[in-house]
Amino acid sequence: MLRTALIGLAAIGLIAGAASAQGKMDCAAMYKGALDKMQAKAAGLPGDKLAETHRLALRAYDACSAGDEFNATKFFQQLAEEAR
């Protein structure tokens, strides 16, 4: 009886893990995309602004990698606005 319950819990855990993995953000692609968009504008930026942009991109990547999709999305949106 206990064995059946443990197998059932393990199966539910695997199903839940697979479902949550489907909605994950592609952190590396979003990071690269943000930097690619900034590349054209980067030539005219002063060094301190360029460093600030790279730090923001790294914060976005780190938040995304940690599973913090809310802050990652916010940071990536901020980078997109700066690229305009």
N, C-alpha and C positions, 0 to 999 in steps of 0.2 A: 504494500500500500504506500509506504513512504517512498519507495523507489519510483513508483508511477507518478507521484506528486512531484518529485524532483525532476523527472524527465519532462513532465508537463511545463514546469517553471523554466527549464532550460530552453524548451521549444518556444515558449512565449518570449523569452529574452532574445533569442535569435531572430524571431520575426520582428520584434520591436527595433532591434538594432539595424536590420536591413531596411526597414521603413524609414528610420531617421537618416540613414546614409543617403537616401535618394534625394533629399532636399538640401544637401550640403552645397555651399558655395565653392567654386573653383578659385581658391585663393591665389594660386600662382598666376593663372590667366588674368584675373582681375588686377593684380599688381602690375603685371607686364603691360596690360592694356592702359592702365593709368599713366605709367611712365612713358609709353609710346605716344600718348596724346600730349604729354607735357614736353616731349623732345623738341618739337618745332618751336615752342615758345621759350625753351630753356636758354637758347643762345642770347636772348635779350635780357635775361634776368641777372640781377646782381648775385654774387656768390652766397650771401646770407639768405636770400629768398630761395635760391636753388637748394641750399642745404635744408631749409625749413620744409620745402616741398618733399624732399626725399625722406625726411623724418616722418612727415605725415603719411607718406606711402608705406613706410615700414610699420607705423602704428596700425594702419588699416590691415596690412598683411598679418601682423601679430594677432590682432583682434580676431580676424577671420580664422587663422590657424587654431586659436584657442576655442573656437566655437561661438564667439560673441558676434553673432550676425548683425545685431542692432548697431553696435558701434562701428563694425567694419563697414556696413552700408553707409553710415553717416560719414565716415572718413573718405570712402571712395566717392561719394557724392560731392564732398567738399573739394576733392582733387579734380573732379570733372568740371566744377564751376571755375576753378582757377585756370584750367586749361583753355577756357573760352577766350 
